[in-house]
Amino acid sequence: MANTNDFWEALTDLAKEKNISMDVLIETIESSLLIACKNNYGKNENASVEIDNETGAYHVYLAKTIVEDVLDPVEEISLAEAHNIDGKYQLGDIVKVEVKSKDFGRIAATAAKNTITQKIREEERKVLYEEYYELQHKVVTGVVTRFSGNNIHVNLGKLEGFLSETEQVKGEYYKPQDRIKVYIVEVKTSNKGPRILVSRTHPELVKKLFEEEVSEVRDGIVEIKSISREAGSRTKIAVWSNDEDVDPVGACVGQNGARVNAIVNELRGEKIDIVEWDENPAYLIENALSPAKVVAVIADADEKSARVVVPDYQLSLAIGKEGQNARLAARLTGFKIDIKSETQAKEAGDFLDYDEDYDDEEEYYDEDEYYDEDGEIEDTDDVEESESEESAEEE
């Protein structure tokens, strides 16, 4: 049975519109015709379908055995009927008898149509899933479309992203048609198609924004080694340069702060501290506590813990409001950090000898006193456990 040009053109247009392979559609049509055969004749084991991939012409055949007395007209054919097709046929031969699709009953035709429709939907969902799965763990721009309770739906083009209440930054409010950047946390399959979970609180959102804004980060010259974030309030990132001629902190800040300010604006005022990464944990912890100045750091790499001494007037700055600065520094470095002022360290007797004439306005750190050539602690047996209330621990 020759297919019409209109049908084939419609099928081709459908494949392009839905971004579905023509091979898949052809296989689906074959399958639906076989289903129609089974629904119409009760079986389809002897049925076959042939489709011309160039013209779209298709034929449905039933393979029938030539017998003297026909008991099963679906699988058998008389010799006389076979000779009407070809006079060379003999008893026992197999004859391919073409079945006209118009001979299919209404129920069979409907079943075939439903099979094609369902397959197209499945393939469309599959294509969309694969397209958006490629965007997983990336930042995209979307448009706020609607609200369901405290959750937000964001139009990402062909699909909506789901921004749950827990992934929203406290204090950020949106209205329909607002454009926002979101981080795609996960793309999952469901009975209703792909489900895209997005976030505004994920630390990777900040990292990806730096990749977009800072060419050195995007090109791999500057690496973001670690990041800690309390969404909506403050983020700390530790950066490292693979080129000694490139200042990693300066590259991320940009001229007159242009680069970091663009990211701060996107995050609606969230503060960002950019510090330099260092393999030596003492230096890294000192940098991480910025903007506070540090007198000394005693770090235990095995225990992943550190004791830090800061000038008296810097104690509150080092700890931060409600302990935030110390808490973020601990997450950034992976060390438990116990912070004391100089006075507290002296009173506790757990601060190794330091310069009594130390000027509070200058930074002091005696590496040789606490570290050997490999950056390991040399002698801290006489250092007692601190129980200061001004400490920040990060497991």
Backbone torsions as a table, in degrees:
resi	resn	phi	psi	omega
1	MET	NA	118.7	-177.5
2	ALA	-77.4	133.4	178.8
3	ASN	-82.4	151.6	-179.6
4	THR	-80.1	153.9	177.5
5	ASN	-62.4	-36.1	-178.7
6	ASP	-60.4	-43.4	-178.9
7	PHE	-64.3	-45.0	-177.6
8	TRP	-65.7	-38.9	177.6
9	GLU	-65.0	-40.7	179.0
10	ALA	-63.7	-39.7	179.5
11	LEU	-65.7	-41.1	178.9
12	THR	-64.4	-43.5	178.9
13	ASP	-63.2	-39.1	179.5
14	LEU	-63.1	-42.2	-180.0
15	ALA	-61.5	-41.4	179.7
16	LYS	-69.4	-43.4	-177.1
17	GLU	-63.9	-43.2	-176.9
18	LYS	-91.4	-2.9	-177.8
19	ASN	58.0	43.5	-179.4
20	ILE	-109.7	140.1	179.7
21	SER	-64.3	137.7	176.8
22	MET	-62.7	-33.9	178.9
23	ASP	-59.7	-39.6	179.4
24	VAL	-65.2	-42.6	179.9
25	LEU	-65.2	-40.1	179.8
26	ILE	-64.8	-44.3	176.9
27	GLU	-60.6	-36.5	-179.9
28	THR	-66.9	-40.8	178.9
29	ILE	-64.9	-42.5	177.2
30	GLU	-57.9	-46.9	-179.0
31	SER	-62.5	-41.7	-178.3
32	SER	-66.9	-35.5	178.7
33	LEU	-69.0	-36.5	176.5
34	LEU	-65.9	-38.2	177.0
35	ILE	-64.4	-39.9	178.5
36	ALA	-62.3	-38.6	177.2
37	CYS	-61.2	-46.5	-178.4
38	LYS	-64.4	-41.3	179.6
39	ASN	-66.6	-31.2	-176.8
40	ASN	-86.7	-37.0	-174.6
41	TYR	-110.1	-6.1	178.9
42	GLY	87.5	-8.9	178.5
43	LYS	-157.8	159.4	177.1
44	ASN	-145.0	16.9	-178.5
45	GLU	-61.8	-28.8	-178.9
46	ASN	-101.2	13.4	-178.5
47	ALA	-95.0	150.8	176.4
48	SER	-147.4	154.8	-178.6
49	VAL	-127.9	136.1	175.9
50	GLU	-124.2	126.7	-179.8
51	ILE	-127.2	131.2	175.7
52	ASP	-81.7	114.9	-176.9
53	ASN	-68.7	-14.6	-179.4
54	GLU	-91.0	-43.3	-174.6
55	THR	-104.2	-21.0	-178.0
56	GLY	87.7	0.2	178.3
57	ALA	-66.4	134.8	-179.9
58	TYR	-132.8	153.5	-179.7
59	HIS	-138.7	143.4	176.8
60	VAL	-117.1	130.1	-177.6
61	TYR	-125.1	149.4	169.2
62	LEU	-115.8	126.9	178.0
63	ALA	-83.9	115.9	-175.8
64	LYS	-119.7	143.6	179.0
65	THR	-92.5	135.7	-179.4
66	ILE	-78.8	122.8	-179.2
67	VAL	-133.2	164.7	177.8
68	GLU	-74.0	-47.5	-179.6
69	ASP	-117.2	118.8	-178.0
70	VAL	-81.1	115.5	176.3
71	LEU	-103.1	-29.1	179.7
72	ASP	-128.0	96.0	-175.1
73	PRO	-64.2	-15.0	178.6
74	VAL	-76.8	-33.6	-176.7
75	GLU	-113.8	-6.9	-176.2
76	GLU	-127.8	155.9	179.3
77	ILE	-145.7	145.8	-179.1
78	SER	-77.3	159.7	179.3
79	LEU	-62.6	-36.6	-178.9
80	ALA	-64.4	-43.8	178.6
81	GLU	-65.6	-36.4	179.1
82	ALA	-65.5	-38.3	179.7
83	HIS	-67.0	-24.8	175.3
84	ASN	-64.9	-25.4	178.4
85	ILE	-88.1	-46.0	178.4
86	ASP	-158.3	125.6	-176.1
87	GLY	-69.4	-8.9	-177.5
88	LYS	-84.0	-10.9	-176.4
89	TYR	-67.3	148.0	177.5
90	GLN	-129.3	168.5	177.9
91	LEU	-57.8	138.0	179.5
92	GLY	93.0	-16.4	178.7
93	ASP	-70.9	158.3	176.4
94	ILE	-101.5	128.8	-178.4
95	VAL	-116.6	132.1	174.9
96	LYS	-89.9	112.0	-177.5
97	VAL	-105.3	122.7	-177.6
98	GLU	-73.6	138.9	178.4
99	VAL	-109.6	129.4	178.2
100	LYS	-84.5	131.9	-177.2
101	SER	-62.2	-24.0	178.3
102	LYS	-68.4	-16.1	177.4
103	ASP	-77.6	-16.2	178.8
104	PHE	-66.7	143.0	177.7
105	GLY	-71.7	167.9	-178.1
106	ARG	-60.5	-41.4	-179.1
107	ILE	-64.3	-42.3	179.6
108	ALA	-63.9	-42.2	-179.9
109	ALA	-65.4	-39.9	178.8
110	THR	-64.0	-41.1	178.4
111	ALA	-61.9	-40.7	178.8
112	ALA	-64.3	-43.3	179.1
113	LYS	-62.0	-42.6	179.4
114	ASN	-63.6	-37.1	178.5
115	THR	-63.1	-44.1	179.2
116	ILE	-64.0	-45.4	-179.1
117	THR	-61.5	-44.4	-179.7
118	GLN	-64.1	-42.0	-179.9
119	LYS	-64.5	-39.7	178.4
120	ILE	-61.9	-42.3	178.6
121	ARG	-63.3	-43.7	179.6
122	GLU	-61.7	-43.6	-179.8
123	GLU	-67.6	-36.8	178.4
124	GLU	-63.7	-43.0	177.9
125	ARG	-64.0	-40.1	179.9
126	LYS	-63.1	-44.2	179.7
127	VAL	-63.0	-44.5	179.6
128	LEU	-64.2	-40.9	178.8
129	TYR	-60.5	-47.5	-179.1
130	GLU	-63.8	-37.2	179.7
131	GLU	-64.6	-45.0	-177.1
132	TYR	-83.8	-22.0	175.1
133	TYR	-63.4	-31.8	176.9
134	GLU	-65.2	-21.5	-179.3
135	LEU	-93.7	-2.1	179.8
136	GLN	-59.7	136.6	-178.4
137	HIS	69.1	26.5	174.0
138	LYS	-124.8	167.2	178.2
139	VAL	-101.6	132.0	178.5
140	VAL	-131.3	159.6	176.8
141	THR	-98.8	131.2	179.5
142	GLY	-131.2	175.1	-179.7
143	VAL	-121.9	127.9	178.1
144	VAL	-64.2	126.3	-177.5
145	THR	-110.9	-46.1	-176.2
146	ARG	-157.5	172.1	-178.2
147	PHE	-124.9	141.7	172.0
148	SER	-127.7	99.4	-171.7
149	GLY	66.5	-126.9	177.3
150	ASN	-95.9	6.0	178.7
151	ASN	-93.5	154.2	-175.2
152	ILE	-122.2	137.5	174.7
153	HIS	-102.9	129.5	-175.4
154	VAL	-119.2	123.3	178.5
155	ASN	-72.8	119.1	-179.5
156	LEU	-108.1	15.8	-179.3
157	GLY	118.4	-95.5	-179.8
158	LYS	-88.0	-20.2	-178.5
159	LEU	-134.1	167.5	176.3
160	GLU	-101.6	142.6	172.1
161	GLY	-96.7	149.5	-177.9
162	PHE	-108.1	112.9	179.3
163	LEU	-104.1	98.7	-177.0
164	SER	-73.0	164.4	-179.1
165	GLU	-59.7	-37.1	-177.7
166	THR	-70.9	-19.4	179.7
167	GLU	-99.1	7.2	177.3
168	GLN	-96.5	148.9	178.3
169	VAL	-83.3	126.7	178.1
170	LYS	-60.5	132.8	-179.5
171	GLY	97.0	-12.7	175.6
172	GLU	-92.5	129.2	-179.2
173	TYR	-125.9	142.2	-176.5
174	TYR	-128.7	159.9	173.9
175	LYS	-133.5	160.3	-179.3
176	PRO	-53.2	141.0	-180.0
177	GLN	81.0	-0.2	173.0
178	ASP	-67.6	137.0	176.4
179	ARG	-95.0	127.5	-179.8
180	ILE	-137.7	153.1	174.5
181	LYS	-97.1	134.6	-178.3
182	VAL	-132.1	155.1	177.0
183	TYR	-99.3	126.4	180.0
184	ILE	-81.3	108.1	-176.8
185	VAL	-78.2	-44.7	-175.0
186	GLU	-158.4	144.3	173.4
187	VAL	-118.3	117.3	-175.7
188	LYS	-118.5	156.9	174.7
189	THR	-93.8	151.1	177.1
190	SER	-151.3	172.4	-179.8
191	ASN	-63.9	-23.7	-179.0
192	LYS	-99.1	10.4	179.8
193	GLY	109.4	-176.2	-178.1
194	PRO	-60.8	141.0	177.1
195	ARG	-118.6	122.5	-173.7
196	ILE	-110.6	119.4	179.2
197	LEU	-99.8	124.8	-177.4
198	VAL	-121.8	164.1	-174.8
199	SER	-143.0	149.1	169.8
200	ARG	-112.1	-6.3	-175.4
201	THR	-104.2	-13.4	-173.9
202	HIS	-64.4	134.9	178.2
203	PRO	-57.4	-31.3	-179.2
204	GLU	-65.2	-21.8	176.2
205	LEU	-59.4	-44.9	180.0
206	VAL	-64.6	-43.9	-179.7
207	LYS	-59.8	-45.2	-178.7
208	LYS	-67.4	-32.8	177.0
209	LEU	-65.7	-36.9	176.0
210	PHE	-67.1	-36.6	177.1
211	GLU	-63.4	-36.7	178.7
212	GLU	-70.9	-40.2	-171.2
213	GLU	-87.7	-31.7	-173.0
214	VAL	-111.1	111.5	-176.9
215	SER	-61.6	-34.9	-179.9
216	GLU	-64.2	-35.0	176.9
217	VAL	-72.1	-42.9	-179.4
218	ARG	-62.1	-36.5	-177.7
219	ASP	-86.9	-4.1	178.2
220	GLY	85.9	3.5	177.5
221	ILE	-69.6	-42.6	176.0
222	VAL	-109.1	129.7	179.5
223	GLU	-108.0	138.8	170.5
224	ILE	-90.4	103.5	-173.3
225	LYS	-78.1	-34.3	-176.9
226	SER	-154.5	154.5	-179.9
227	ILE	-149.7	138.4	173.9
228	SER	-134.7	142.0	-172.1
229	ARG	-145.3	139.7	164.6
230	GLU	-118.8	96.2	-168.7
231	ALA	-52.1	134.4	178.6
232	GLY	88.0	-13.1	-177.5
233	SER	-118.3	-67.9	-175.6
234	ARG	-153.4	147.5	174.7
235	THR	-131.2	142.1	172.0
236	LYS	-118.7	134.4	174.7
237	ILE	-129.3	142.4	176.8
238	ALA	-108.9	125.9	-174.3
239	VAL	-121.1	154.4	-177.7
240	TRP	-140.0	141.8	179.6
241	SER	-105.8	134.2	174.6
242	ASN	-87.8	-0.1	177.6
243	ASP	-124.5	118.0	-175.9
244	GLU	-64.0	-16.6	178.9
245	ASP	-87.8	-3.9	-178.7
246	VAL	-111.3	122.6	176.4
247	ASP	-80.9	113.4	-174.7
248	PRO	-63.7	-40.3	-179.5
249	VAL	-68.1	-45.5	-179.8
250	GLY	-62.1	-37.6	179.3
251	ALA	-63.7	-39.1	-179.1
252	CYS	-75.6	-31.9	179.2
253	VAL	-73.7	-43.7	-179.4
254	GLY	81.7	167.4	-179.3
255	GLN	-63.5	124.5	-178.0
256	ASN	56.3	26.8	177.6
257	GLY	75.3	16.3	-173.4
258	ALA	-60.9	-42.1	-174.8
259	ARG	-70.6	-51.2	-178.3
260	VAL	-67.0	-33.1	179.5
261	ASN	-65.5	-34.2	177.9
262	ALA	-63.5	-37.8	179.4
263	ILE	-73.4	-40.3	176.6
264	VAL	-58.7	-41.5	179.2
265	ASN	-64.5	-40.0	178.6
266	GLU	-64.9	-33.2	179.1
267	LEU	-90.4	11.5	174.6
268	ARG	58.3	47.9	171.9
269	GLY	94.2	2.4	178.9
270	GLU	-62.1	130.6	-178.6
271	LYS	-75.5	143.7	-179.4
272	ILE	-130.6	122.3	174.5
273	ASP	-100.9	124.6	178.7
274	ILE	-111.1	119.0	-178.1
275	VAL	-125.4	161.4	-178.9
276	GLU	-86.7	134.4	177.3
277	TRP	-74.8	145.7	176.3
278	ASP	-143.5	138.1	179.2
279	GLU	-66.4	-28.9	177.0
280	ASN	-75.1	116.3	-175.6
281	PRO	-59.7	-31.7	-179.8
282	ALA	-64.6	-46.8	178.5
283	TYR	-64.7	-40.0	-179.8
284	LEU	-62.4	-43.6	179.2
285	ILE	-64.5	-40.9	177.5
286	GLU	-59.7	-44.7	179.1
287	ASN	-65.8	-39.0	-175.9
288	ALA	-65.7	-27.5	-179.6
289	LEU	-81.5	0.3	175.6
290	SER	-52.7	142.0	13.5
291	PRO	-88.6	7.2	-179.8
292	ALA	-74.5	146.7	175.4
293	LYS	-87.0	151.3	-176.2
294	VAL	-124.1	136.0	176.7
295	VAL	-85.2	-49.1	-177.3
296	ALA	-156.5	153.3	177.2
297	VAL	-131.0	129.5	174.7
298	ILE	-117.5	108.0	-173.5
299	ALA	-112.5	138.6	175.7
300	ASP	-111.9	103.4	-175.2
301	ALA	-65.2	-32.7	-178.9
302	ASP	-70.1	-44.4	-179.1
303	GLU	-83.7	-8.5	-176.4
304	LYS	53.1	45.9	178.6
305	SER	-134.9	157.1	-178.4
306	ALA	-148.1	145.1	172.3
307	ARG	-109.6	131.8	-175.6
308	VAL	-124.3	135.9	175.6
309	VAL	-114.9	130.9	-179.9
310	VAL	-126.0	158.4	174.9
311	PRO	-56.5	149.6	-177.9
312	ASP	-52.8	-43.2	-174.4
313	TYR	-75.9	-7.1	-179.6
314	GLN	-102.4	-2.6	-173.6
315	LEU	-59.3	-50.0	-177.9
316	SER	-64.6	-34.9	178.5
317	LEU	-68.3	-40.9	-179.4
318	ALA	-64.8	-42.2	179.4
319	ILE	-73.9	-40.6	178.9
320	GLY	84.3	166.8	179.6
321	LYS	-61.8	123.5	-178.5
322	GLU	55.4	28.6	176.4
323	GLY	77.6	12.7	-172.7
324	GLN	-64.3	-45.0	-175.9
325	ASN	-62.0	-45.4	178.9
326	ALA	-66.9	-38.0	-179.2
327	ARG	-64.6	-44.8	178.7
328	LEU	-67.1	-37.4	177.9
329	ALA	-63.7	-39.6	178.9
330	ALA	-63.9	-42.7	178.5
331	ARG	-66.8	-37.8	-178.0
332	LEU	-64.8	-40.9	-175.0
333	THR	-93.4	-22.4	-175.8
334	GLY	80.7	12.5	179.7
335	PHE	-109.8	144.6	165.7
336	LYS	-72.9	132.3	-175.3
337	ILE	-121.9	123.1	177.2
338	ASP	-110.2	117.3	-174.3
339	ILE	-107.8	132.7	175.5
340	LYS	-130.6	152.2	169.4
341	SER	-80.2	165.9	178.9
342	GLU	-58.4	-42.9	-178.7
343	THR	-62.6	-44.1	178.6
344	GLN	-63.3	-39.8	-179.8
345	ALA	-64.6	-40.7	178.8
346	LYS	-64.7	-46.6	-177.8
347	GLU	-63.4	-37.4	-179.3
348	ALA	-77.8	-19.4	179.6
349	GLY	70.1	20.8	-178.7
350	ASP	-110.7	18.4	178.3
351	PHE	-111.8	118.5	179.7
352	LEU	-60.0	159.5	-173.0
353	ASP	-49.7	132.8	178.2
354	TYR	-137.6	171.2	-174.8
355	ASP	-68.9	114.8	-179.8
356	GLU	-67.0	-23.2	-179.1
357	ASP	-93.2	16.5	-178.1
358	TYR	-57.8	131.4	178.5
359	ASP	-87.8	122.7	-177.5
360	ASP	-59.6	-20.1	-176.8
361	GLU	-84.5	-7.3	-178.4
362	GLU	-117.8	151.5	-179.4
363	GLU	-84.2	138.8	-178.6
364	TYR	-130.3	132.8	176.1
365	TYR	-156.3	119.8	-178.4
366	ASP	-103.6	92.5	-176.0
367	GLU	-63.7	-42.6	-176.1
368	ASP	-61.9	-26.8	-177.0
369	GLU	-71.0	-27.7	-173.5
370	TYR	-114.9	-15.8	-172.7
371	TYR	-131.7	145.0	171.7
372	ASP	-88.3	-167.3	-173.8
373	GLU	-65.0	-26.5	-178.8
374	ASP	-91.6	5.8	-179.8
375	GLY	82.4	10.0	179.7
376	GLU	-88.1	154.8	178.9
377	ILE	-69.3	133.1	-178.0
378	GLU	-87.1	-56.8	-174.0
379	ASP	-148.4	102.0	180.0
380	THR	-128.1	22.7	-178.0
381	ASP	-62.2	-29.7	-176.7
382	ASP	-89.5	7.8	179.3
383	VAL	-86.9	119.2	-177.0
384	GLU	-87.6	155.5	179.8
385	GLU	-66.3	131.0	-178.9
386	SER	-89.6	138.0	177.0
387	GLU	-120.0	29.7	-178.6
388	SER	-63.0	142.7	177.4
389	GLU	-72.5	-22.8	179.8
390	GLU	-90.0	66.6	178.8
391	SER	-130.6	154.3	177.8
392	ALA	-129.2	120.1	-179.3
393	GLU	-116.2	136.6	176.9
394	GLU	-126.0	115.7	-178.5
395	GLU	-66.0	NA	NA
